[in-house]
Amino acid sequence: MTLNCLRTALSFLTACVLAVPAWAQFRVEVSGVGMTQVPIAFAPLRGEEASPQKIAAIVQADLERSGQFRGLSADHASDETERPDLSSVRQKGADALLSGSVSRMNDGRFDVRIRLWDAVRNQDLGAMSYAVPPADLRLAAHRIADFVYEKLTGDRGVFSTRIAYVTKAGGRYNLWVADADGENAQSALASPEPIISPSWSPQGGQLAYVSFESRKPVVYVHDVSSGKRHVVANFRGSNSAPTWSPDGRTMAVTLSRDGGSQLFLIDAKGGEPRRLTQSAGIDTEPVFSPDGSAIYFVSDRGGAPQIYRMPAQGGPANRVTFNGTYNISPAVSPDGRWLAYVSRIGGAFKLHVMDIASGNVSAITDTSADERPSFAPNSRLITYATHQDGREALMTTTLDGRIKARLSGKGGDLREPHWGPFIKAQP
């Protein structure tokens, strides 16, 4: 990647999306060893053989992908109504046990019930149940994983959240919305022209993105549930790199309407933008701090792309990255503690994580073409795109890089992931 490439489209670094079939399903491959992992046993859910989705397997995959759990198999099926022999569970090396049942109701829905046990303290940690149509069984499993995760770690789980990503297949581009594990993908937009830079609204109901369907980059906001959309920025030149303010009312975008790529604020409904930067270089890839007080962005104003920070309403910018000569694609964790970005090291593009308070930086991947990191809403995981085994893949990683999971589509490649926010569960 050259500086000339930066000057033509720095915000479009992940635009070269590759082909994947629209029907592609994902498999999860977890690798790495964490410092501490809770061993949890999964009893076969009674009646699960009649379910079109294997609830226990989905929950186990979710928890293992978080890097904080190691799944074990229980000896026999156990439902939520019986008290298991927790001493035998402990003897198998498990600290916790998940048991339950799945049954089909007369109206065609499935009744999913689970109970979580602490095998160390010999305690019932609680139960939950869902009555859902077959199409919502995966969501029920993800919510169960959230329940288990929170009970055993104290932190909120992210398994029932969603991700967005882009694919290209046979000359057509697709913007997809999928479960956090990559499954259950639904097309939000298909186009013969590139779609790039998807960005979730803070409330999780809308996606901003850049589409080239007008043969130039234009920023749209798309309502996920209705499919309706509107143009936010279609000015002279390029309109790119949309990101939402924490209140969802405004967006920061990169516009070249005044001759060079600079940052602007614009109402999320559209309107006249207000210019934020006045540099002689390229300013792009803005992201807000969680409290909305600052914007992190990429600029080559010092001769090579680095990450800077400035007040959200404009003002002096301070350089943030100093390790390496080429740092792009900033993402700030929702808790405000971490900055993820991609750094070019010896010609390889690797994902790095910075502790914002101390400035300490760690490289957390051993791949060479990482792109566009995005934090989970609980700040515990990062999703990103990379090349692995000769293919494009979506990955998740823990912040220390110890546990990684590959979400790979059959026969194709994926990129430009963005992790959505927490959404209030429906009763």
C-alpha positions as CSV (number, residue, x, y, z in Angstrom):
1,M,0.0,0.0,0.0
2,T,1.5,3.3,-1.1
3,L,1.1,6.9,0.0
4,N,-0.3,7.5,-3.5
5,C,-3.0,4.9,-2.7
6,L,-3.7,6.8,0.5
7,R,-4.1,10.0,-1.4
8,T,-6.6,8.5,-3.8
9,A,-8.8,6.7,-1.2
10,L,-7.4,6.3,2.3
11,S,-10.8,5.8,3.7
12,F,-11.4,3.0,1.1
13,L,-8.6,0.7,2.3
14,T,-11.1,-2.2,2.6
15,A,-13.0,-1.6,-0.6
16,C,-11.6,-4.6,-2.5
17,V,-14.2,-7.1,-1.4
18,L,-14.0,-10.6,-2.8
19,A,-16.6,-13.2,-3.8
20,V,-18.7,-15.3,-1.4
21,P,-21.9,-17.1,-2.2
22,A,-25.0,-15.5,-0.8
23,W,-26.0,-18.7,0.9
24,A,-22.7,-19.1,2.7
25,Q,-22.8,-20.3,6.3
26,F,-20.0,-19.8,8.7
27,R,-18.0,-22.2,10.8
28,V,-16.2,-21.2,14.0
29,E,-12.6,-22.2,14.5
30,V,-11.2,-21.2,17.9
31,S,-7.4,-21.2,18.3
32,G,-5.1,-20.2,21.1
33,V,-4.8,-20.7,24.9
34,G,-6.0,-18.1,27.4
35,M,-4.5,-17.4,30.8
36,T,-7.6,-18.4,32.6
37,Q,-10.6,-20.3,31.1
38,V,-13.6,-21.4,33.1
39,P,-14.2,-25.1,32.4
40,I,-18.0,-25.6,31.8
41,A,-19.8,-28.8,31.1
42,F,-22.7,-29.0,28.7
43,A,-25.3,-31.7,29.3
44,P,-27.2,-32.8,26.2
45,L,-30.5,-30.8,26.4
46,R,-33.4,-33.2,26.8
47,G,-35.4,-33.3,23.6
48,E,-32.9,-31.3,21.6
49,E,-32.7,-34.0,18.9
50,A,-36.1,-32.8,17.6
51,S,-34.8,-29.2,17.3
52,P,-33.6,-27.8,14.0
53,Q,-30.9,-25.9,15.9
54,K,-28.5,-27.5,18.3
55,I,-28.8,-25.1,21.2
56,A,-26.1,-26.5,23.5
57,A,-23.5,-26.5,20.6
58,I,-24.3,-22.9,19.7
59,V,-24.0,-21.8,23.4
60,Q,-20.7,-23.7,23.7
61,A,-19.3,-22.1,20.5
62,D,-20.2,-18.6,21.7
63,L,-18.6,-19.1,25.1
64,E,-15.4,-20.6,23.7
65,R,-15.1,-17.8,21.2
66,S,-15.0,-15.3,24.0
67,G,-11.7,-16.8,25.2
68,Q,-12.9,-17.2,28.8
69,F,-14.4,-20.6,28.7
70,R,-13.4,-24.2,27.9
71,G,-16.3,-26.6,27.0
72,L,-16.6,-30.1,28.4
73,S,-19.2,-32.8,27.7
74,A,-21.4,-34.0,30.6
75,D,-22.0,-37.7,30.9
76,H,-25.8,-37.8,30.4
77,A,-28.8,-35.6,29.4
78,S,-30.1,-33.5,32.2
79,D,-33.0,-31.1,32.1
80,E,-33.7,-27.9,34.1
81,T,-36.0,-29.6,36.6
82,E,-33.6,-32.1,38.2
83,R,-30.6,-31.4,40.4
84,P,-27.5,-33.0,38.9
85,D,-24.7,-34.7,40.8
86,L,-22.4,-31.7,40.9
87,S,-19.6,-33.6,42.6
88,S,-19.2,-35.8,39.6
89,V,-19.2,-32.7,37.4
90,R,-16.4,-31.3,39.5
91,Q,-14.5,-34.5,39.3
92,K,-14.6,-34.2,35.5
93,G,-12.8,-30.9,35.9
94,A,-15.8,-28.6,35.3
95,D,-16.6,-25.6,37.4
96,A,-20.1,-25.1,36.0
97,L,-22.8,-27.1,34.3
98,L,-25.5,-26.1,31.8
99,S,-28.5,-28.3,31.6
100,G,-32.0,-27.9,30.1
101,S,-34.6,-29.1,27.6
102,V,-36.1,-28.2,24.2
103,S,-39.7,-29.2,23.3
104,R,-42.0,-28.4,20.4
105,M,-45.2,-26.6,21.4
106,N,-48.6,-27.2,19.8
107,D,-48.4,-23.8,18.0
108,G,-45.1,-24.8,16.3
109,R,-42.9,-22.8,18.6
110,F,-40.1,-24.3,20.6
111,D,-39.9,-24.1,24.4
112,V,-36.2,-23.7,25.4
113,R,-35.3,-24.0,29.1
114,I,-31.9,-24.0,30.7
115,R,-30.4,-24.0,34.2
116,L,-26.9,-23.0,35.2
117,W,-25.1,-24.7,38.1
118,D,-22.0,-23.7,40.0
119,A,-20.2,-27.1,40.6
120,V,-17.6,-25.6,42.9
121,R,-20.0,-24.0,45.3
122,N,-22.8,-26.5,44.7
123,Q,-25.2,-23.7,43.8
124,D,-28.1,-23.1,41.4
125,L,-27.1,-19.9,39.5
126,G,-30.5,-19.5,37.9
127,A,-32.7,-20.5,35.0
128,M,-34.2,-18.9,31.9
129,S,-36.6,-19.9,29.2
130,Y,-37.8,-18.8,25.8
131,A,-40.8,-19.8,23.7
132,V,-39.7,-19.0,20.1
133,P,-40.5,-19.9,16.5
134,P,-37.9,-22.1,14.7
135,A,-36.4,-19.0,13.1
136,D,-35.5,-17.5,16.5
137,L,-33.8,-20.6,18.0
138,R,-30.3,-19.3,17.2
139,L,-31.2,-16.0,18.9
140,A,-32.5,-17.8,21.9
141,A,-29.2,-19.8,22.1
142,H,-27.2,-16.5,21.9
143,R,-29.2,-15.0,24.7
144,I,-28.6,-18.1,26.8
145,A,-24.9,-17.7,26.1
146,D,-25.2,-14.0,27.3
147,F,-26.9,-15.2,30.5
148,V,-24.1,-17.8,31.2
149,Y,-21.4,-15.3,30.4
150,E,-22.7,-12.6,32.7
151,K,-23.4,-15.0,35.5
152,L,-19.9,-16.5,35.4
153,T,-17.8,-13.4,34.6
154,G,-19.9,-10.4,35.8
155,D,-19.6,-8.8,32.4
156,R,-22.4,-8.4,29.8
157,G,-22.3,-11.0,27.0
158,V,-22.4,-9.9,23.3
159,F,-23.5,-13.1,21.6
160,S,-27.0,-11.8,20.8
161,T,-25.6,-8.7,19.1
162,R,-25.1,-8.3,15.4
163,I,-22.3,-7.6,12.9
164,A,-22.4,-6.1,9.5
165,Y,-20.0,-6.9,6.7
166,V,-19.6,-6.7,2.9
167,T,-19.1,-9.3,0.2
168,K,-18.8,-9.4,-3.6
169,A,-20.1,-12.3,-5.7
170,G,-20.2,-12.5,-9.4
171,G,-19.9,-8.7,-9.9
172,R,-22.5,-7.9,-7.3
173,Y,-21.9,-6.5,-3.9
174,N,-23.9,-7.2,-0.7
175,L,-24.1,-5.6,2.6
176,W,-25.0,-8.3,5.2
177,V,-26.4,-8.2,8.7
178,A,-25.5,-11.4,10.7
179,D,-25.5,-12.8,14.2
180,A,-22.3,-12.1,16.2
181,D,-21.0,-15.5,15.3
182,G,-21.5,-14.8,11.6
183,E,-24.5,-17.1,11.1
184,N,-28.0,-16.2,10.0
185,A,-26.8,-13.6,7.5
186,Q,-29.5,-11.4,6.0
187,S,-28.9,-9.1,3.0
188,A,-29.5,-5.5,3.7
189,L,-28.5,-4.2,0.3
190,A,-27.3,-5.6,-3.0
191,S,-25.7,-3.5,-5.7
192,P,-23.6,-3.9,-8.9
193,E,-21.3,-1.3,-7.5
194,P,-19.1,-1.4,-4.4
195,I,-20.5,-0.9,-0.9
196,I,-18.0,-0.1,1.8
197,S,-17.5,1.3,5.3
198,P,-20.7,0.0,7.1
199,S,-21.2,1.7,10.5
200,W,-23.9,0.8,13.0
201,S,-25.9,3.6,14.7
202,P,-25.6,3.7,18.5
203,Q,-29.2,2.4,18.8
204,G,-28.5,-0.5,16.4
205,G,-31.4,0.1,14.1
206,Q,-29.6,1.8,11.2
207,L,-26.4,1.3,9.2
208,A,-24.5,4.1,7.5
209,Y,-22.4,3.1,4.5
210,V,-20.8,4.3,1.3
211,S,-22.2,3.1,-2.0
212,F,-20.8,3.7,-5.5
213,E,-24.0,3.0,-7.3
214,S,-24.0,6.6,-8.6
215,R,-20.5,5.9,-9.9
216,K,-19.1,8.0,-7.1
217,P,-18.9,7.5,-3.3
218,V,-22.1,8.6,-1.6
219,V,-23.0,8.2,2.1
220,Y,-26.3,6.6,2.9
221,V,-28.2,5.8,6.1
222,H,-30.2,2.5,5.9
223,D,-33.0,1.4,8.3
224,V,-32.3,-2.2,8.9
225,S,-35.8,-3.3,9.7
226,S,-37.7,-1.5,6.9
227,G,-35.0,-1.4,4.3
228,K,-35.7,2.3,3.7
229,R,-32.7,4.6,3.3
230,H,-31.8,8.2,2.7
231,V,-28.7,10.1,1.4
232,V,-26.6,11.9,4.0
233,A,-23.7,13.2,1.9
234,N,-23.6,13.5,-1.9
235,F,-21.4,16.5,-2.5
236,R,-18.9,17.2,-5.2
237,G,-16.0,14.8,-5.1
238,S,-15.9,11.9,-2.7
239,N,-18.1,11.4,0.4
240,S,-16.7,8.7,2.6
241,A,-15.9,7.1,6.1
242,P,-19.2,7.8,8.0
243,T,-19.2,7.4,11.7
244,W,-22.0,8.1,14.2
245,S,-21.8,10.4,17.2
246,P,-22.7,8.6,20.5
247,D,-26.1,10.3,20.6
248,G,-26.9,9.2,17.0
249,R,-27.9,12.7,15.9
250,T,-24.8,13.7,13.9
251,M,-22.1,12.0,11.9
252,A,-18.5,12.7,11.1
253,V,-17.6,12.1,7.4
254,T,-14.7,12.7,5.0
255,L,-15.5,15.0,2.1
256,S,-13.4,16.3,-0.7
257,R,-15.8,18.9,-1.9
258,D,-13.4,21.7,-1.0
259,G,-10.5,20.1,-2.9
260,G,-8.8,17.9,-0.3
261,S,-10.1,15.1,1.9
262,Q,-11.1,16.7,5.2
263,L,-13.4,15.9,8.2
264,F,-16.9,17.4,8.5
265,L,-19.8,17.1,10.9
266,I,-23.3,16.6,9.3
267,D,-26.7,15.9,10.6
268,A,-27.6,12.2,10.4
269,K,-30.6,13.1,8.3
270,G,-28.5,15.1,5.9
271,G,-28.0,18.8,5.4
272,E,-25.2,21.3,5.2
273,P,-22.0,19.9,6.7
274,R,-19.6,21.9,9.0
275,R,-15.9,21.5,8.4
276,L,-13.8,20.3,11.3
277,T,-10.2,20.1,9.9
278,Q,-8.2,22.5,7.9
279,S,-5.0,20.6,7.2
280,A,-2.9,20.5,4.0
281,G,-2.9,16.7,4.1
282,I,-5.6,14.0,4.0
283,D,-7.8,13.6,7.1
284,T,-10.1,10.6,7.1
285,E,-11.4,7.6,9.1
286,P,-13.0,9.5,12.0
287,V,-14.3,7.8,15.1
288,F,-15.9,9.4,18.1
289,S,-14.7,8.7,21.7
290,P,-17.5,7.0,23.7
291,D,-18.4,10.1,25.5
292,G,-18.6,12.1,22.3
293,S,-16.0,14.7,23.4
294,A,-13.3,13.8,20.9
295,I,-12.7,12.4,17.4
296,Y,-9.8,10.0,16.5
297,F,-8.9,10.1,12.9
298,V,-6.1,9.3,10.4
299,S,-4.0,12.0,8.8
300,D,-0.9,12.2,6.7
301,R,-0.3,15.8,7.7
302,G,3.1,14.8,9.1
303,G,4.2,13.0,5.9
304,A,2.8,9.5,6.6
305,P,-0.5,8.3,8.0
306,Q,-0.9,8.4,11.7
307,I,-3.8,8.6,14.2
308,Y,-4.6,11.9,15.8
309,R,-7.2,13.1,18.3
310,M,-9.1,16.4,18.4
311,P,-12.1,17.9,20.1
312,A,-15.3,16.7,18.5
313,Q,-16.4,20.2,17.6
314,G,-13.0,21.0,16.0
315,G,-9.8,22.4,17.3
316,P,-6.1,21.5,17.6
317,A,-5.3,17.8,16.9
318,N,-2.7,15.8,18.9
319,R,-0.9,12.8,17.5
320,V,-1.7,9.5,19.2
321,T,0.3,6.9,17.5
322,F,4.1,7.0,17.5
323,N,5.2,3.4,17.0
324,G,5.7,2.7,13.3
325,T,5.4,5.0,10.3
326,Y,2.1,3.9,9.0
327,N,-1.0,3.6,11.3
328,I,-4.6,3.6,10.1
329,S,-8.1,2.4,10.8
330,P,-8.7,3.5,14.4
331,A,-11.4,1.9,16.6
332,V,-12.1,3.0,20.2
333,S,-13.5,0.5,22.7
334,P,-16.9,1.4,24.1
335,D,-15.4,1.7,27.6
336,G,-12.9,4.2,26.3
337,R,-9.8,2.3,27.5
338,W,-8.5,0.8,24.3
339,L,-7.6,2.0,20.8
340,A,-7.3,-0.7,18.1
341,Y,-5.7,0.1,14.8
342,V,-3.7,-1.4,11.9
343,S,0.0,-0.7,11.7
344,R,2.3,-1.5,8.7
345,I,5.3,-3.4,10.1
346,G,7.9,-4.4,7.5
347,G,5.3,-4.4,4.7
348,A,2.8,-6.4,6.8
349,F,-0.4,-4.8,8.1
350,K,-1.0,-6.1,11.7
351,L,-3.7,-5.4,14.2
352,H,-2.4,-3.5,17.3
353,V,-4.1,-2.5,20.6
354,M,-3.1,0.6,22.6
355,D,-3.9,1.2,26.3
356,I,-5.0,4.8,25.8
357,A,-4.2,5.9,29.3
358,S,-0.6,4.7,29.3
359,G,0.1,4.7,25.5
360,N,1.4,1.1,25.7
361,V,0.9,-0.8,22.4
362,S,0.8,-4.5,21.7
363,A,0.7,-6.3,18.4
364,I,-2.0,-9.0,18.7
365,T,-1.9,-10.8,15.4
366,D,0.7,-12.8,13.4
367,T,-1.1,-12.2,10.0
368,S,0.0,-9.7,7.5
369,A,-3.1,-8.1,5.9
370,D,-5.4,-7.1,8.8
371,E,-8.1,-4.6,8.1
372,R,-10.8,-2.5,9.9
373,P,-10.9,-3.5,13.5
374,S,-14.2,-3.1,15.4
375,F,-14.9,-3.6,19.1
376,A,-17.6,-5.7,20.6
377,P,-20.0,-3.6,22.7
378,N,-18.6,-5.0,26.0
379,S,-15.1,-4.0,24.9
380,R,-13.8,-7.6,25.4
381,L,-13.4,-8.7,21.8
382,I,-12.4,-7.2,18.5
383,T,-13.6,-8.3,15.0
384,Y,-11.5,-7.6,12.0
385,A,-10.8,-8.9,8.5
386,T,-7.6,-10.5,7.3
387,H,-6.0,-13.0,4.9
388,Q,-5.6,-16.4,6.3
389,D,-4.6,-19.6,4.5
390,G,-4.9,-17.8,1.2
391,R,-8.4,-16.6,1.8
392,E,-10.2,-13.5,3.1
393,A,-11.8,-14.2,6.6
394,L,-13.5,-12.4,9.4
395,M,-11.9,-13.0,12.8
396,T,-12.5,-12.2,16.4
397,T,-9.8,-11.9,18.9
398,T,-9.4,-11.2,22.6
399,L,-7.6,-8.0,23.5
400,D,-4.4,-9.9,24.3
401,G,-4.5,-11.8,21.1
402,R,-4.5,-15.2,22.9
403,I,-7.8,-16.5,21.6
404,K,-8.9,-16.0,18.0
405,A,-11.9,-17.4,16.2
406,R,-12.3,-17.5,12.4
407,L,-15.7,-17.0,10.9
408,S,-15.2,-18.3,7.4
409,G,-17.7,-18.5,4.6
410,K,-18.0,-21.5,2.2
411,G,-16.2,-20.9,-1.1
412,G,-15.7,-17.1,-0.6
413,D,-14.1,-14.2,1.2
414,L,-15.4,-11.5,3.5
415,R,-14.3,-8.2,4.8
416,E,-15.3,-4.8,6.3
417,P,-16.9,-6.1,9.5
418,H,-18.5,-3.7,12.0
419,W,-19.8,-4.9,15.4
420,G,-23.2,-3.5,16.4
421,P,-24.2,-2.2,19.8
422,F,-26.2,-3.8,22.5
423,I,-29.9,-4.0,21.7
424,K,-32.6,-4.3,24.4
425,A,-34.0,-7.9,24.3
426,Q,-37.7,-8.2,23.6
427,P,-39.8,-10.1,26.2
